[in-house]
Amino acid sequence: MWIDGAEWAAELDGDDELPPETPVRVMRVTGAVRLQVRSLTAN
């Protein structure tokens, strides 16, 4: 995942699979280096 020109490792919050370029919301940062994300369309 790229944010402001920096690459971040990310994992999905849940079991969904998302196609590339799907807009996501960052739910939390874990271990200061990994993002947990969820689709913007998820409940």
mmCIF file of the N, C-alpha and C atoms, coordinates in Angstrom:
data_MODEL
# 
_entry.id   MODEL 
# 
loop_
_atom_site.group_PDB 
_atom_site.id 
_atom_site.type_symbol 
_atom_site.label_atom_id 
_atom_site.label_alt_id 
_atom_site.label_comp_id 
_atom_site.label_asym_id 
_atom_site.label_entity_id 
_atom_site.label_seq_id 
_atom_site.pdbx_PDB_ins_code 
_atom_site.Cartn_x 
_atom_site.Cartn_y 
_atom_site.Cartn_z 
_atom_site.occupancy 
_atom_site.B_iso_or_equiv 
_atom_site.pdbx_formal_charge 
_atom_site.auth_seq_id 
_atom_site.auth_comp_id 
_atom_site.auth_asym_id 
_atom_site.auth_atom_id 
_atom_site.pdbx_PDB_model_num 
ATOM 1   N N  . MET A 1 1  ? 0.848   -1.154  0.000  1.00 0.00 ? 1  MET A N  1 
ATOM 2   C CA . MET A 1 1  ? 0.000   0.000   0.000  1.00 0.00 ? 1  MET A CA 1 
ATOM 3   C C  . MET A 1 1  ? 0.900   1.224   0.000  1.00 0.00 ? 1  MET A C  1 
ATOM 4   N N  . TRP A 1 2  ? 0.549   2.217   -0.815 1.00 0.00 ? 2  TRP A N  1 
ATOM 5   C CA . TRP A 1 2  ? 1.314   3.465   -0.901 1.00 0.00 ? 2  TRP A CA 1 
ATOM 6   C C  . TRP A 1 2  ? 0.514   4.611   -0.300 1.00 0.00 ? 2  TRP A C  1 
ATOM 7   N N  . ILE A 1 3  ? 1.143   5.364   0.607  1.00 0.00 ? 3  ILE A N  1 
ATOM 8   C CA . ILE A 1 3  ? 0.531   6.538   1.207  1.00 0.00 ? 3  ILE A CA 1 
ATOM 9   C C  . ILE A 1 3  ? 1.559   7.668   1.150  1.00 0.00 ? 3  ILE A C  1 
ATOM 10  N N  . ASP A 1 4  ? 1.197   8.755   0.502  1.00 0.00 ? 4  ASP A N  1 
ATOM 11  C CA . ASP A 1 4  ? 2.081   9.920   0.380  1.00 0.00 ? 4  ASP A CA 1 
ATOM 12  C C  . ASP A 1 4  ? 3.487   9.540   -0.071 1.00 0.00 ? 4  ASP A C  1 
ATOM 13  N N  . GLY A 1 5  ? 3.577   8.629   -1.048 1.00 0.00 ? 5  GLY A N  1 
ATOM 14  C CA . GLY A 1 5  ? 4.858   8.255   -1.627 1.00 0.00 ? 5  GLY A CA 1 
ATOM 15  C C  . GLY A 1 5  ? 5.651   7.231   -0.840 1.00 0.00 ? 5  GLY A C  1 
ATOM 16  N N  . ALA A 1 6  ? 5.130   6.766   0.292  1.00 0.00 ? 6  ALA A N  1 
ATOM 17  C CA . ALA A 1 6  ? 5.819   5.766   1.105  1.00 0.00 ? 6  ALA A CA 1 
ATOM 18  C C  . ALA A 1 6  ? 5.054   4.448   1.046  1.00 0.00 ? 6  ALA A C  1 
ATOM 19  N N  . GLU A 1 7  ? 5.796   3.357   0.934  1.00 0.00 ? 7  GLU A N  1 
ATOM 20  C CA . GLU A 1 7  ? 5.160   2.040   0.892  1.00 0.00 ? 7  GLU A CA 1 
ATOM 21  C C  . GLU A 1 7  ? 5.000   1.497   2.310  1.00 0.00 ? 7  GLU A C  1 
ATOM 22  N N  . TRP A 1 8  ? 3.792   1.000   2.607  1.00 0.00 ? 8  TRP A N  1 
ATOM 23  C CA . TRP A 1 8  ? 3.470   0.417   3.906  1.00 0.00 ? 8  TRP A CA 1 
ATOM 24  C C  . TRP A 1 8  ? 2.975   -1.007  3.715  1.00 0.00 ? 8  TRP A C  1 
ATOM 25  N N  . ALA A 1 9  ? 3.343   -1.896  4.634  1.00 0.00 ? 9  ALA A N  1 
ATOM 26  C CA . ALA A 1 9  ? 2.747   -3.228  4.670  1.00 0.00 ? 9  ALA A CA 1 
ATOM 27  C C  . ALA A 1 9  ? 1.340   -3.073  5.229  1.00 0.00 ? 9  ALA A C  1 
ATOM 28  N N  . ALA A 1 10 ? 0.391   -3.848  4.704  1.00 0.00 ? 10 ALA A N  1 
ATOM 29  C CA . ALA A 1 10 ? -0.991  -3.727  5.164  1.00 0.00 ? 10 ALA A CA 1 
ATOM 30  C C  . ALA A 1 10 ? -1.648  -5.091  5.221  1.00 0.00 ? 10 ALA A C  1 
ATOM 31  N N  . GLU A 1 11 ? -2.609  -5.230  6.109  1.00 0.00 ? 11 GLU A N  1 
ATOM 32  C CA . GLU A 1 11 ? -3.425  -6.442  6.190  1.00 0.00 ? 11 GLU A CA 1 
ATOM 33  C C  . GLU A 1 11 ? -4.880  -6.025  6.294  1.00 0.00 ? 11 GLU A C  1 
ATOM 34  N N  . LEU A 1 12 ? -5.747  -6.863  5.759  1.00 0.00 ? 12 LEU A N  1 
ATOM 35  C CA . LEU A 1 12 ? -7.177  -6.565  5.797  1.00 0.00 ? 12 LEU A CA 1 
ATOM 36  C C  . LEU A 1 12 ? -7.767  -6.862  7.160  1.00 0.00 ? 12 LEU A C  1 
ATOM 37  N N  . ASP A 1 13 ? -8.649  -6.009  7.597  1.00 0.00 ? 13 ASP A N  1 
ATOM 38  C CA . ASP A 1 13 ? -9.420  -6.212  8.823  1.00 0.00 ? 13 ASP A CA 1 
ATOM 39  C C  . ASP A 1 13 ? -10.643 -7.031  8.431  1.00 0.00 ? 13 ASP A C  1 
ATOM 40  N N  . GLY A 1 14 ? -10.560 -8.338  8.565  1.00 0.00 ? 14 GLY A N  1 
ATOM 41  C CA . GLY A 1 14 ? -11.634 -9.233  8.142  1.00 0.00 ? 14 GLY A CA 1 
ATOM 42  C C  . GLY A 1 14 ? -11.121 -10.208 7.098  1.00 0.00 ? 14 GLY A C  1 
ATOM 43  N N  . ASP A 1 15 ? -12.018 -11.007 6.554  1.00 0.00 ? 15 ASP A N  1 
ATOM 44  C CA . ASP A 1 15 ? -11.629 -12.067 5.628  1.00 0.00 ? 15 ASP A CA 1 
ATOM 45  C C  . ASP A 1 15 ? -11.867 -11.716 4.166  1.00 0.00 ? 15 ASP A C  1 
ATOM 46  N N  . ASP A 1 16 ? -12.298 -10.488 3.890  1.00 0.00 ? 16 ASP A N  1 
ATOM 47  C CA . ASP A 1 16 ? -12.584 -10.106 2.513  1.00 0.00 ? 16 ASP A CA 1 
ATOM 48  C C  . ASP A 1 16 ? -11.312 -10.036 1.683  1.00 0.00 ? 16 ASP A C  1 
ATOM 49  N N  . GLU A 1 17 ? -11.469 -10.225 0.373  1.00 0.00 ? 17 GLU A N  1 
ATOM 50  C CA . GLU A 1 17 ? -10.397 -9.975  -0.570 1.00 0.00 ? 17 GLU A CA 1 
ATOM 51  C C  . GLU A 1 17 ? -10.805 -8.771  -1.387 1.00 0.00 ? 17 GLU A C  1 
ATOM 52  N N  . LEU A 1 18 ? -9.875  -7.869  -1.628 1.00 0.00 ? 18 LEU A N  1 
ATOM 53  C CA . LEU A 1 18 ? -10.185 -6.659  -2.365 1.00 0.00 ? 18 LEU A CA 1 
ATOM 54  C C  . LEU A 1 18 ? -9.385  -6.612  -3.658 1.00 0.00 ? 18 LEU A C  1 
ATOM 55  N N  . PRO A 1 19 ? -9.998  -6.136  -4.739 1.00 0.00 ? 19 PRO A N  1 
ATOM 56  C CA . PRO A 1 19 ? -9.254  -5.965  -5.980 1.00 0.00 ? 19 PRO A CA 1 
ATOM 57  C C  . PRO A 1 19 ? -8.234  -4.821  -5.828 1.00 0.00 ? 19 PRO A C  1 
ATOM 58  N N  . PRO A 1 20 ? -7.178  -4.836  -6.630 1.00 0.00 ? 20 PRO A N  1 
ATOM 59  C CA . PRO A 1 20 ? -6.208  -3.740  -6.586 1.00 0.00 ? 20 PRO A CA 1 
ATOM 60  C C  . PRO A 1 20 ? -6.894  -2.388  -6.792 1.00 0.00 ? 20 PRO A C  1 
ATOM 61  N N  . GLU A 1 21 ? -6.350  -1.372  -6.185 1.00 0.00 ? 21 GLU A N  1 
ATOM 62  C CA . GLU A 1 21 ? -6.821  0.009   -6.305 1.00 0.00 ? 21 GLU A CA 1 
ATOM 63  C C  . GLU A 1 21 ? -8.142  0.283   -5.583 1.00 0.00 ? 21 GLU A C  1 
ATOM 64  N N  . THR A 1 22 ? -8.626  -0.653  -4.757 1.00 0.00 ? 22 THR A N  1 
ATOM 65  C CA . THR A 1 22 ? -9.841  -0.426  -3.978 1.00 0.00 ? 22 THR A CA 1 
ATOM 66  C C  . THR A 1 22 ? -9.547  0.589   -2.874 1.00 0.00 ? 22 THR A C  1 
ATOM 67  N N  . PRO A 1 23 ? -10.347 1.649   -2.749 1.00 0.00 ? 23 PRO A N  1 
ATOM 68  C CA . PRO A 1 23 ? -10.133 2.604   -1.651 1.00 0.00 ? 23 PRO A CA 1 
ATOM 69  C C  . PRO A 1 23 ? -10.355 1.920   -0.301 1.00 0.00 ? 23 PRO A C  1 
ATOM 70  N N  . VAL A 1 24 ? -9.477  2.196   0.644  1.00 0.00 ? 24 VAL A N  1 
ATOM 71  C CA . VAL A 1 24 ? -9.582  1.587   1.972  1.00 0.00 ? 24 VAL A CA 1 
ATOM 72  C C  . VAL A 1 24 ? -9.464  2.655   3.049  1.00 0.00 ? 24 VAL A C  1 
ATOM 73  N N  . ARG A 1 25 ? -9.904  2.291   4.231  1.00 0.00 ? 25 ARG A N  1 
ATOM 74  C CA . ARG A 1 25 ? -9.754  3.128   5.427  1.00 0.00 ? 25 ARG A CA 1 
ATOM 75  C C  . ARG A 1 25 ? -8.740  2.442   6.335  1.00 0.00 ? 25 ARG A C  1 
ATOM 76  N N  . VAL A 1 26 ? -7.771  3.202   6.841  1.00 0.00 ? 26 VAL A N  1 
ATOM 77  C CA . VAL A 1 26 ? -6.810  2.662   7.797  1.00 0.00 ? 26 VAL A CA 1 
ATOM 78  C C  . VAL A 1 26 ? -7.496  2.589   9.150  1.00 0.00 ? 26 VAL A C  1 
ATOM 79  N N  . MET A 1 27 ? -7.556  1.396   9.701  1.00 0.00 ? 27 MET A N  1 
ATOM 80  C CA . MET A 1 27 ? -8.228  1.190   10.985 1.00 0.00 ? 27 MET A CA 1 
ATOM 81  C C  . MET A 1 27 ? -7.263  1.369   12.166 1.00 0.00 ? 27 MET A C  1 
ATOM 82  N N  . ARG A 1 28 ? -6.028  0.911   11.988 1.00 0.00 ? 28 ARG A N  1 
ATOM 83  C CA . ARG A 1 28 ? -5.022  1.059   13.049 1.00 0.00 ? 28 ARG A CA 1 
ATOM 84  C C  . ARG A 1 28 ? -3.643  0.783   12.474 1.00 0.00 ? 28 ARG A C  1 
ATOM 85  N N  . VAL A 1 29 ? -2.626  1.202   13.209 1.00 0.00 ? 29 VAL A N  1 
ATOM 86  C CA . VAL A 1 29 ? -1.234  0.892   12.893 1.00 0.00 ? 29 VAL A CA 1 
ATOM 87  C C  . VAL A 1 29 ? -0.775  -0.110  13.935 1.00 0.00 ? 29 VAL A C  1 
ATOM 88  N N  . THR A 1 30 ? -0.199  -1.232  13.484 1.00 0.00 ? 30 THR A N  1 
ATOM 89  C CA . THR A 1 30 ? 0.284   -2.241  14.427 1.00 0.00 ? 30 THR A CA 1 
ATOM 90  C C  . THR A 1 30 ? 1.798   -2.346  14.305 1.00 0.00 ? 30 THR A C  1 
ATOM 91  N N  . GLY A 1 31 ? 2.456   -2.406  15.430 1.00 0.00 ? 31 GLY A N  1 
ATOM 92  C CA . GLY A 1 31 ? 3.904   -2.540  15.439 1.00 0.00 ? 31 GLY A CA 1 
ATOM 93  C C  . GLY A 1 31 ? 4.634   -1.370  14.793 1.00 0.00 ? 31 GLY A C  1 
ATOM 94  N N  . ALA A 1 32 ? 3.974   -0.241  14.624 1.00 0.00 ? 32 ALA A N  1 
ATOM 95  C CA . ALA A 1 32 ? 4.537   0.980   14.041 1.00 0.00 ? 32 ALA A CA 1 
ATOM 96  C C  . ALA A 1 32 ? 4.939   0.844   12.577 1.00 0.00 ? 32 ALA A C  1 
ATOM 97  N N  . VAL A 1 33 ? 4.699   -0.323  11.967 1.00 0.00 ? 33 VAL A N  1 
ATOM 98  C CA . VAL A 1 33 ? 5.122   -0.500  10.574 1.00 0.00 ? 33 VAL A CA 1 
ATOM 99  C C  . VAL A 1 33 ? 4.073   -1.176  9.698  1.00 0.00 ? 33 VAL A C  1 
ATOM 100 N N  . ARG A 1 34 ? 2.953   -1.577  10.250 1.00 0.00 ? 34 ARG A N  1 
ATOM 101 C CA . ARG A 1 34 ? 1.936   -2.309  9.487  1.00 0.00 ? 34 ARG A CA 1 
ATOM 102 C C  . ARG A 1 34 ? 0.576   -1.662  9.703  1.00 0.00 ? 34 ARG A C  1 
ATOM 103 N N  . LEU A 1 35 ? -0.160  -1.503  8.602  1.00 0.00 ? 35 LEU A N  1 
ATOM 104 C CA . LEU A 1 35 ? -1.486  -0.909  8.665  1.00 0.00 ? 35 LEU A CA 1 
ATOM 105 C C  . LEU A 1 35 ? -2.551  -1.990  8.606  1.00 0.00 ? 35 LEU A C  1 
ATOM 106 N N  . GLN A 1 36 ? -3.586  -1.843  9.383  1.00 0.00 ? 36 GLN A N  1 
ATOM 107 C CA . GLN A 1 36 ? -4.757  -2.713  9.260  1.00 0.00 ? 36 GLN A CA 1 
ATOM 108 C C  . GLN A 1 36 ? -5.815  -1.870  8.559  1.00 0.00 ? 36 GLN A C  1 
ATOM 109 N N  . VAL A 1 37 ? -6.320  -2.394  7.429  1.00 0.00 ? 37 VAL A N  1 
ATOM 110 C CA . VAL A 1 37 ? -7.221  -1.608  6.593  1.00 0.00 ? 37 VAL A CA 1 
ATOM 111 C C  . VAL A 1 37 ? -8.537  -2.333  6.356  1.00 0.00 ? 37 VAL A C  1 
ATOM 112 N N  . ARG A 1 38 ? -9.546  -1.554  5.975  1.00 0.00 ? 38 ARG A N  1 
ATOM 113 C CA . ARG A 1 38 ? -10.879 -2.081  5.656  1.00 0.00 ? 38 ARG A CA 1 
ATOM 114 C C  . ARG A 1 38 ? -11.396 -1.312  4.449  1.00 0.00 ? 38 ARG A C  1 
ATOM 115 N N  . SER A 1 39 ? -12.136 -1.990  3.596  1.00 0.00 ? 39 SER A N  1 
ATOM 116 C CA . SER A 1 39 ? -12.743 -1.343  2.446  1.00 0.00 ? 39 SER A CA 1 
ATOM 117 C C  . SER A 1 39 ? -13.625 -0.192  2.900  1.00 0.00 ? 39 SER A C  1 
ATOM 118 N N  . LEU A 1 40 ? -13.648 0.892   2.147  1.00 0.00 ? 40 LEU A N  1 
ATOM 119 C CA . LEU A 1 40 ? -14.523 2.008   2.486  1.00 0.00 ? 40 LEU A CA 1 
ATOM 120 C C  . LEU A 1 40 ? -15.988 1.627   2.401  1.00 0.00 ? 40 LEU A C  1 
ATOM 121 N N  . THR A 1 41 ? -16.321 0.580   1.656  1.00 0.00 ? 41 THR A N  1 
ATOM 122 C CA . THR A 1 41 ? -17.712 0.153   1.521  1.00 0.00 ? 41 THR A CA 1 
ATOM 123 C C  . THR A 1 41 ? -18.114 -0.872  2.563  1.00 0.00 ? 41 THR A C  1 
ATOM 124 N N  . ALA A 1 42 ? -17.177 -1.331  3.420  1.00 0.00 ? 42 ALA A N  1 
ATOM 125 C CA . ALA A 1 42 ? -17.490 -2.313  4.472  1.00 0.00 ? 42 ALA A CA 1 
ATOM 126 C C  . ALA A 1 42 ? -18.298 -1.649  5.574  1.00 0.00 ? 42 ALA A C  1 
ATOM 127 N N  . ASN A 1 43 ? -19.151 -2.436  6.237  1.00 0.00 ? 43 ASN A N  1 
ATOM 128 C CA . ASN A 1 43 ? -19.976 -1.903  7.336  1.00 0.00 ? 43 ASN A CA 1 
ATOM 129 C C  . ASN A 1 43 ? -19.155 -1.612  8.544  1.00 0.00 ? 43 ASN A C  1 
# 
